[in-house]
Amino acid sequence: MKLGLRFYLSWISSAIVMFVLFYLWHGTFLNDFKRIQFPVSWLITFAVFTYLVLGAGIYLLYESRIMKTFRNFIVRGLICGAVAGFSLFVIATIVNISLTQHLSSKHLLIDCAWQMVEQIFGAMVIVAFKIFIHEPLEERA
């Protein structure tokens, strides 16, 4: 895997897209930011770092040997996004990082589905950059 222009642009763009979706979902649609017990600036700062790590993780998963068994770029991106979203949901649920209290099973299912959709969008950004940014192959001696 080469860490060139394709990696950096897709990584940062993917992180931005996922962060914007996070902000729209939790900050605008659910209005969760009003319920947190600590400064919103902390949440935003931690979210930025989380989505940067998540974007890089999705890229690395996308480029992994096991994912390369899927020849279709879009299918590979969908799988990577779904895996990343479900994994993030499970980790957040296990360590009880939630912006709401007294979660019902319906709320958990919606949250899981949203998390997967959010990361699928991030993975699709990576797919788009992988398709549209061509890097020259390295010459082998």
Protein Blocks (a to p, Z undefined) as FASTA:
>chain_A
ZZdfklmmmmmmmmmmmmmmmmmmmmmmnommmmpcbdfklmmmmmmmmmmmmmmmmmmm
mmpmklmmpmblklmmmmmmmmmmmmmmmmmmmnopafbehiafklmmmmmmmmmmmmmm
mmmmmmmmmmmpccdddddZZ
